[in-house]
Amino acid sequence: MNSTMNKLKGPGVYIPPPLLYVLTFIAAVRIQKIIPINNALFNLTALKGTGVFFLMAALYFLVRSLRQFFLTKNTLVLIKPATSLQITGIYKISRNPMYTGLAILYFGITCLIGNWWNLILFPLLFIIVQEYIIKREEKYLELEFGEEYKDYKRNVRRWL
């Protein structure tokens, strides 16, 4: 695909990222029914509290990043071109606050429902998000926004 096509189509990610998180989570829950792992550790009050903390942290990342996208009228659909480069607000902390928020949300719900398979499958999810989504987005943003994105990339971490 030539660079003009990439610019017109956006990053070319055809599977919505939240769907990957949800599908991985559901797969883990189903695997637990087939190959159960004792989840007694997840009954600890401290772990439940950690889950609630993670949920609040996830909401912080998700609400702030989504709000910024809506205010700047940018697209969340990864098969459409971006209208602007997000580099302020929550995007000063992370180049990918939505994916960071989704990962934290995943851990928060995992702590509350208590399923080891969610933790076991998370590295696979992380690799898919990193390789299939984020790296495509980065190539696209570099093509679309050039030196401005390269400077941003040098100064802000991919995750946290």
C-alpha positions in Angstrom: 0.0 0.0 0.0 1.5 3.4 -0.9 1.7 6.3 1.5 -1.1 8.2 0.0 -3.5 5.3 0.6 -2.3 5.1 4.3 -3.0 8.8 4.8 -6.5 8.5 3.3 -7.4 5.4 5.3 -5.8 6.2 8.6 -3.8 3.5 10.4 -5.7 0.7 8.8 -6.7 -1.1 12.0 -9.9 -2.9 11.3 -10.6 -4.5 14.6 -11.8 -2.0 17.2 -9.2 -2.1 20.1 -11.8 -2.3 22.9 -13.1 -5.4 21.2 -9.7 -7.1 21.6 -9.8 -6.4 25.3 -13.4 -7.7 25.6 -12.7 -10.9 23.6 -9.6 -11.7 25.6 -11.5 -11.2 28.8 -14.4 -13.4 27.7 -11.9 -16.1 26.4 -10.3 -16.1 29.9 -13.6 -16.5 31.6 -14.5 -19.4 29.4 -11.1 -21.1 29.8 -11.7 -20.8 33.6 -14.8 -22.9 33.2 -12.9 -25.6 31.2 -9.6 -25.5 33.1 -10.3 -24.0 36.5 -7.6 -22.4 38.6 -8.2 -21.8 42.3 -9.1 -18.1 42.7 -9.1 -18.0 46.5 -6.4 -15.2 46.5 -8.9 -12.9 44.7 -11.2 -13.1 47.7 -8.8 -11.0 49.8 -10.2 -7.6 50.7 -7.0 -5.9 49.7 -7.2 -7.3 46.2 -10.8 -6.2 45.9 -9.7 -2.7 47.0 -6.9 -2.8 44.4 -9.5 -3.7 41.8 -11.6 -0.6 42.7 -8.5 1.6 42.6 -7.7 0.2 39.1 -11.2 1.0 38.0 -10.9 4.6 39.2 -7.5 5.0 37.5 -8.9 3.5 34.3 -11.8 5.9 34.3 -9.3 8.8 34.7 -7.4 7.7 31.6 -10.4 6.8 29.5 -12.6 9.8 30.3 -9.8 12.3 29.9 -8.6 10.9 26.6 -12.1 10.4 25.1 -13.1 13.9 26.2 -10.0 15.4 24.5 -10.9 13.5 21.2 -14.4 14.7 21.3 -13.4 18.3 22.0 -10.9 18.3 19.1 -13.5 16.5 16.9 -10.9 13.8 16.1 -11.9 10.3 15.1 -11.8 7.2 17.2 -12.3 5.0 14.2 -8.9 3.6 13.1 -9.9 3.2 9.5 -10.4 7.0 9.1 -7.7 9.7 9.0 -6.9 11.7 12.0 -7.9 15.4 12.0 -5.3 16.4 14.6 -2.4 15.2 16.6 -3.2 14.8 20.3 -0.2 16.0 22.4 -1.7 17.9 25.3 -3.6 17.0 28.4 -3.5 13.3 29.2 -1.5 12.8 26.1 1.5 14.5 27.8 1.6 11.5 30.1 1.1 8.7 27.6 0.9 8.5 23.8 -1.8 5.8 24.3 -3.9 6.8 27.3 -7.0 5.0 25.9 -5.1 1.6 25.6 -3.5 2.3 29.0 -6.9 2.9 30.4 -8.4 -0.2 28.8 -5.5 -2.3 30.2 -6.0 -0.9 33.7 -9.7 -1.5 33.4 -9.0 -5.1 32.4 -6.9 -5.5 35.6 -9.4 -3.8 37.8 -12.3 -6.1 36.6 -9.9 -9.1 36.9 -9.2 -8.3 40.6 -12.9 -8.0 41.2 -14.1 -11.2 39.5 -11.0 -13.2 40.4 -9.7 -15.1 37.4 -6.1 -16.1 36.9 -6.7 -16.8 33.2 -7.2 -13.1 32.6 -3.7 -12.5 33.9 -2.3 -15.4 31.9 -3.8 -14.2 28.7 -2.9 -10.5 29.2 0.6 -10.8 27.8 -0.9 -12.1 24.5 -3.4 -9.2 24.5 -0.5 -6.7 25.2 1.5 -8.1 22.3 -1.5 -7.9 19.9 -2.3 -4.3 20.9 1.4 -3.3 20.7 2.2 -5.0 17.3 -1.2 -4.9 15.5 -2.6 -1.5 16.7 0.0 0.8 18.2 2.8 0.2 15.7 0.4 0.8 12.8 -0.9 3.9 14.4 2.6 5.2 15.0 3.6 4.6 11.3 0.5 6.4 10.2 0.9 9.3 12.6 4.5 9.8 11.5 3.4 9.8 7.9 0.5 12.2 8.6 2.2 14.6 11.1 5.9 14.2 10.3 8.4 15.9 12.5 5.7 17.1 15.0 4.9 13.5 15.8 8.5 12.4 15.8 9.2 15.1 18.5 6.2 14.1 20.5 7.3 10.4 20.2 10.8 11.3 21.6 9.3 13.1 24.6 6.3 11.0 25.6 6.4 7.3 26.5 4.2 4.8 24.6 2.4 3.5 27.6 3.3 5.3 30.9 
